[in-house]
Amino acid sequence: MSLNKRFGQYFILLPLLLALAAMCAVSAKDLADEKNPRTQTKGMMAQRDMPEQGANGPKGPELLTGTLDDAEAGEISALMSSLRENPNDADTLGKIAELFIRAEDWPRAEVFLIRAILGRPADARYRQLLGLAMFRQGKLEGATKNLEEALELQTDNFTLYNTLYNLIVIYKHHLKDTNKTKEFQEKLKSLLERDPELREKTPKEMP
């Protein structure tokens, strides 16, 4: 987790993450890291802080994997036991994925998020988190695909904000796509104009 300090110059951790337990915030702080494909997990999951995303981007599938504490490891063990009885339960799969996100274990998080989405295809947050996990592994095409699909689903403004923010970061800093960057910046501006409360809690500058 200490490596994230090296990449903080590009993004800041969204204070919103602390307010929403179980929601994954996408801050741009870690996206700025080329060596540490961490995301919303120092900041990432609401229960702790949620991972962030980095700006200069990961070099590829090279990962920095964190570890779970004893309580989290015990929680995963209990959730895995529950899966034996109901292997397709989206809530359980999603909870396991979020614990792996906390540990920065992006490949395992991806696996469980894919399974959670199969059980709940209309869940925008799971798709947002899958985009995050794929980004952290250098899978930019898959990341943008899932994030853009999340935009098509009904969700709360907080998840919508994080999805748009991450798309801007990826298209601007990684894919260098000016048109896509402007498209999602305009959508983000529109969202903030419609939601003054959200606007007050988020960074004033565009990513």
N, C-alpha and C positions, 0 to 999 in steps of 0.2 A: 504494500500500500504506500510505502514511503516514496516509491519512484514517482508517484503522481505529482509530487512537488516540482519535479523538473519541468513538467509540461503546463504548469498553471498559467503561463504568460498568455496563452491563447483563449482560454475560456474560464468562466467562473462557475462555481457550483450553484445551482439554482436553489434559493432558500425555500422554494415551494416544496421541495422533496421532503423536508422535515415535517410538513404539515399533513402529508397524505400517506398514511401507513398502507402498505400493499400496493402503492402506485409507483411506477418507475419513472423517475424524472430523468430527463436527458440533458445534462449540462454539457457545455462545450469544453469544459476544462480538460478532461482527459483525451478528448478527440485530438487535441493538439499534440499528442505524443506519438512519436514514431516508434519508440521502443516498447512502450507499455500499452498494449491494446486493452486497457481498462475502460470501463464505462461508467455507467451509473452506479457504481458501487463504491465508492467511498461515499459517494453520493448516491449510489444507485437505488437501492430499494428503500422505499419509504421507511420501513421499520428501523433502518439504521441510518440511512442517509441516501442511498441509491447510487449506482454506478454512473459514471459520466462517460462522455465520448471525447475523442481527441481530435485535434485539428490538422496536424501534419500527417496524421494517419498512421496506421500500422504498416509495417513493411510487408506483412503477409501473414501467414498462419502462425507465426511465432507468437507464443503467448506467455504472459506472466500469470501464473495461476496462484491464487491465494489459498488460504486454508479456512476450514470451518472450525469454530470453537466447539467445545464438548456439547454445549446445549444445542447448537445447530446440527451437529452430527447426529445427536440423539433424535432431533426432530425429523431429519431425513430418514433415519432408520424406521421411525414410527410411520412416516408417510409411505415408505416403501412397503411396509407390512399391509397398509390399507390398500395399496395397489394390487396386492395378491387377490383381494376379494373383489375389487372393482378396477381392473387394469385400464379402463378408459375414462375414469373420472377426471374431468377437465380441471376441477378445482384442485385436486390433489396433485395432478401433473404440473399445474401452474405454480403451486407452492414449492414443489421440489425444484422447478426451474429457477425460481427466484432465489432460493438458497444457493444454488450453484452460481447464480449471478453475483451474489454477495462474495462468494469465494473466488470470483473471476475465473471460474471454470467454464469458459464459453462453449466448448464442444458439447459438454453434457447439458448445459443450459439449452443449447440449440435443439438437441434431441428431445428433451422433455417439452419444450415449447411447440415443436412440430406436432407432437402427440396431443398436446392440449388443444391446439388449433383444430386438429381433426375432430375432436369432441365438441368444440365450440368455435366453429368457423367465423362467426360474426363478432368475435371478441377483438376489438381494436387494440386493446392494451397488449394482448398476447402477441399480436403481429408487430406492434411497436417494439416489444422486447426482443422478438426474434430478429428484427432488423438490427437492433443493437448488438445482439450476440454475433450475428454474421459479420457486422462491421468490424467487431473486435478481432475477428479472424481474417480480416482482409478480403472478405467476400462482398465486395461493394455492390455488385449487380444484384445479388440476393438481398442485400440490406435495403437498397432503394426500392426493390420490387415489393418487399413486405411493408415498408414504411408507406409507400404510395397506396398500397391496398388498404392499409389502416385508415387512410384519409376517406375512403369510400364508405366506411362503416360508421354507424351511430356511436358517438362516444361523448365524454365530457370534455369541456374546454381545456382542462389541464392536460389530458392525454393528447388532445389535438395540438396544443401548443408544443409539447415535447416532440411530437412527430414532425411537425413543420420545422421546428428548430433543428432537428437532426438532419432532415433532408437538406436544409440550407447549408449546414456544415459540410455534408458529404459532397454536394454538387459544387460548392464554392471552393473548398479547400483540397478536395481529393480528385474529383472528376473534372474540375475546371470548366463546368458547363454554365456559361453566363445566362443563357435563356432560362434554364431550369432554376437557377438561383433566383433570378428576378421573379419568376412565377411564384415560387414558394415564399419569397419575401413579401410579395403583395398579399398573399393569403394570410400570412402571419400578421401583417399590419391591419388587415381587415378584421381579423379575430380580436386583436387588442382594442380596436376601436369599438367593437361590440361589447367588450367585457372590461369595463374600467377597473373592476376589482382585480382581475388577473393582471392587467397592465401595471398596477401599482406594485405587484409582487414579483415582477420579472425584470430582467436587465433592460435598461433604457436603450441600449445600442443593439442593432441587428448583428447576428453572428457573422 
